[in-house]
Amino acid sequence: MKKIFYRVNEGETLLSVCEKLGVPPVVVIKENNLKSEIASGDLLYIEQTDCFIYKVTPFDTIESVATKFGVSEEKILSDNKVPYIFYGLSLIIDK
């Protein structure tokens, strides 16, 4: 796990920073106790983990996603606080 501080540049959003650094937004929100969108100049504490975001595609099932990433079905559902997956859902996959 790599721990860094990141200064938000003008025009960046929480989502763009997270995509740039490969960190799920929910992790950044939790680590920085964010209540609103970030602003230029904000300093964010970020722990880059083995988490990444997977967008559910047509015909994905919880079983196929779990098998693809070697993670249990229960862990995926629990980590994402959902009872099932559906097309278009962005999942946090934490190995």
N, C-alpha and C positions, 0 to 999 in steps of 0.2 A: 504494500500500500504506500503510495506516494502522497505526502502532505505538502500542499502549496498555498500561497496567497496569490490571488489574481485581482488586478486592478481593472475595473470595467472601463472599456473604451467607449467613446461617443458613438451612439447608434446601435450598440449591442443590447440585446435582450437576454433575459434569463435563458431562454431556449437556445439562442445562438451561442452563448458562452458554454452551455452544457454540451451542445453538439461539438463545439470546437475542442473541448477538453475530454469528451467521451465519458461524461458523468451524468447520471439521471437527474433531472430537475428536482425531484423529491428529495434527493440526498443533499443538494445544495440548499434547498429551502430549509430543511431540518437542521443542518450544520450551522447555518447562519441566522436561524430564527427569523426568517423573512416573513413579513406580513403584507408586503406589496412588491410591485415590480422593482427591479434594480435600476440604478441610475448611473450615468457616467461619473467616474471617480470613486464609486463604491469599492471597498476592498472586501473580497470574498475569501473565506477559508474553504479550501476544497481538498477532500481526501479522494484521490483517484484510486478506485478499487477495481476488482475484477467484474464489476457490474457493467452491463450495457443494455441498450434499449433494442427491443425487437418488435417490429410492427406486424401484427397478425395478418396473414394473407388469406385469400380465399382457399378453402378446403383444409386449412390448419385445424387441428384438434389439439386439445390439451395434451393428449398422449403423444402426438407427433412432435409438438414443440418440446416437450420434456425429453423425448428420445434424442431429438436433434442436438440439444445442449447438455445432455447428461445430468439433468436436474429432475428431482421428483415433481410430479404433478402437483402434489400438495404444497410444496415449497413455492412454486410459481404462483399458485392461486393465493396463498397466504401472503407472500411478499407484495403482491399487487392488490390485496384486499378486494378480490373479486371472487364470485362463486363459479364463474365460467368465463371462457374467452369468446371473442367474436371478431369478425373481420374489421380491420381498422384500429383495433385496440393496440395501444403501445404498452408493451410489457417490460418490466425491469427484470432482467435475468441476472441473478447473482449466483455465481458458482461458489 
